[in-house]
Amino acid sequence: MRYLDLIAARPVLWTLFLTYLAAVAGLAVLGRRRARADARSFAIGRTGPVVAGMTLAASIASTATFVINPGFVYVHGVSALLHFGVAAVVGMTVGLLLVCGKFRRQGAAAGAVTLPQWVGQRYGSRGLRLLFAAMNLLSLCFVVLIVGGLSIVMQKTLGLGNVESLVIVTVFVFGYVLIGGAYANAYANTFQAAIMGVVAIMIVGSGLHHLAGGLGAAADKLRAIDPNLVAPVNAASPLFGSVFSVFVSGFVIGFALMCQPHIMTTALYVEDDRKMRRALAVAITLSIVFASVLLAGLWARLADIPASAFVDPATGAFRQDRVMTVYLAETFSPAAMGLVMVALLAAGMSTMSALLVALSSITGNDLYLGLRGLRRGAADADAGDTAARAQRASRVVLIGLGLLVFLIALHPPRLLGIFGQLGVYGLVAAAAAPIVLGVLLPAMGRRSAFAAALVGGGTHFGLYFLGGIANPAASATYGILASVAVALAGVLLGARGRARGRTAAPSTAALA
């Protein structure tokens, strides 16, 4: 009865919401039909460049972009906008262009279906494959961020409670990935990316009237609230208080985030370099459009919404995670708000589904089969049904991940954005140097990769928890720089060792 009352109170929102769920469920069924033809297709699917590009863009832009990060812009001002919307986007673009094409060629030649498998084949190391598979479990932090953000959206728009929202999100997204795997992810993300693009333009357009008097007038209004809001570097911000934290770490993290498994393996969806270039053009263009929604943080400031509107009624505390949903509720009509709500849900569910395909596939293909192979002392291909066995393991793992994420999201951390960033930035701090240098430098060896991974991740977590660095992007950037230095030192020492070996051989022959 309660749900009928909620639907009656918000008929437009609920109609669009249920229509969206039905459409995505239909695409999951379509994905299942494609997946039945090939056991590998649970992890990767073959699509055209436009679908691959839209899937990639939707995987990159998530609840963090559409729901969480505008709150950082609201609190910290232009410095946060430059960090997330400019420096990180430039880094992302450079990372995609520099790495994806070569990764696709190497991955296709090796027959890899997951990122850890590619790492293991690239370095000829089962240990590295297992290490990277274990490290990718840090992505669960970002899944919790997404689920928590989607719960906030559903509570604000549909009138549901937190537990009800969490149940719907986890059961629905985990369910359609379980049904269709990579093809369900690709088809659903293409549909969701189209919605997200339309709504991103709507959100940006909703605040353009604040600029009617010119940029100077808008800046003056923000300056009257707090002069730090218009500063490129916010001296009062613990997160964006230096050029390094705003620009350098933004660029480095934007670049490194392209090394996440759910992003890199999307490069394997297309079959040749020409299609890869087209896919990247689509992905980069859409990503820039998606990033523009960060302006909503400034629009919320300029709209004179009282700070009390962002207070969590359950705790009485200010929640910057609520900024986007409150701004949208104050700005859009019920009909427009319905479409916007669907886009916010799509932003989260698209990235979440991509992460789940990668996480479950990695756990099944790399952790389960890898540990099983170590116990038996056997190679990966010693059983004829290896791929089918990995797919079954992936599905079992997916169910377990769903339960774990639900339990963590029931009592979320105070700042979902920081929690999600801490985990995923730890992953890329460890993974960036071994992956990027592994693609670009043939001389990069397994020992250098091992050392770089351990130094990168260790430096990030050490500086964040023990070094007093409040911004996870800054601690991760230091980790990446340290990791790259260790890796390059290993490559240089290896080259010198090989050079000494070549010069020693003629001298021995001469003496003989």
Secondary structure by P-SEA (a helix, b strand, c coil): caaaaaaaacaaaaaaaaaaaaaaaaaaaaaaaaaaaccccccbbbbcaaaaaaaaaaaaccccccccaaaaaaaccaaaaaacccaaaaaaaaaaaccaaaaaaaaaaaccccaaaaaaaaaccaaaaaaaaaaaccaaaaaaaaaaaaaaaaaacccccaaaaaaaaaaaaaaaaacccaaaaaaaaaaaaaaaaaaaaaaaacccccccccaaaaaaaaaaaccccccccccccccccccccccaaaaaaaaaacccccccccccccccaaaaaaaaaaaaaaaaaaacccaaaaaaaaaccccccccccccccccccaaaaaaaaacccaaaaaaaaaaaaaaaaaaaaaaaaaaaaaaaacaaaaaaaaaaccccccccaaaaaaaaaaaaaaaaaaaaaaaaaccccccaaaaaaaaaaaaaaacccccccccccccccaaaaaaaaaaaaaaaaaaacccccccaaaaaaaaaaaaaaaaaaaaaaaaaaaaaaaaaaaaaaaac
